[in-house]
């Protein structure tokens, strides 16, 4: 009984904690889209920071303590950034800080490990910075982040001989493990992000289709009402014509005896 209740309590506690955090970052002035972006970015940020202990723990175990400082500092700075976000509720500055941390942390680890050959593809994490910029900024505003990433990668390629000479020799199994994890994690996050926003676009498209259908039904109903009004107007015109003819006839029929009466009176 106790073992069955414990997961429910834990799940309820996590949900309650998440609700409290979200309540601290949203404000009454935020529209629905801003609220959604705040929650999504906060969720991605906390999820990424929560796996950092495993990341730097593995680096420390593998003998790459200098590289392990990268995810350690990223976690500390991220929690500090979240605390500031909960205080000022400014999405733009929070987004900029996280994009900058996501861009710089993998670059630091890449340099600490000793370049492309020794870093096991950790630089792939830096590609999340322009991805987040695309999703939360838009295509035009994300271009500087993409150019910064490309420029950094090109610059690191020129430093590769220097970095390779200082490379940290990781165990073969550890190097393969990091390479697989880096590729799987980054591609998984990219897939989930694209799928999430694709679902939003699909929902928006379905809403537009429903709106178009409703507008079509409203147009049909309006056409039917207009047709009924036209028929009633034609009927009123016909009644008016009948009334005019009736009055003209009655005027003629009344004028004849009245003229006789007037003549008789004279």
Secondary structure, DSSP 8 states (H G I E B T S, - for coil): -HHHHHHHHHHHHHHHHHHHHHHHH--TT--HHHHHHHHHHHHHHHHHHHTHHHHHHHHHHTT-HHHHHHHHHHHHHHHHHHHHHHHH--HHHHHHHHHHHHHHHHHHHHHHHTSTTTTTTGGGGGHHHHHHHHHHT-HHHHHHHHHHHHHHHHHHHHTHHHHHHT-----HHHHHHHHHHHHHHHHHHHHHHHHHHHHHHHHHHHHHHHHHHHHHHHHHHHHHHHHHHHHHHHHHHHHHHHHHHHHHHHHHHHHHHHHHHHHHH-
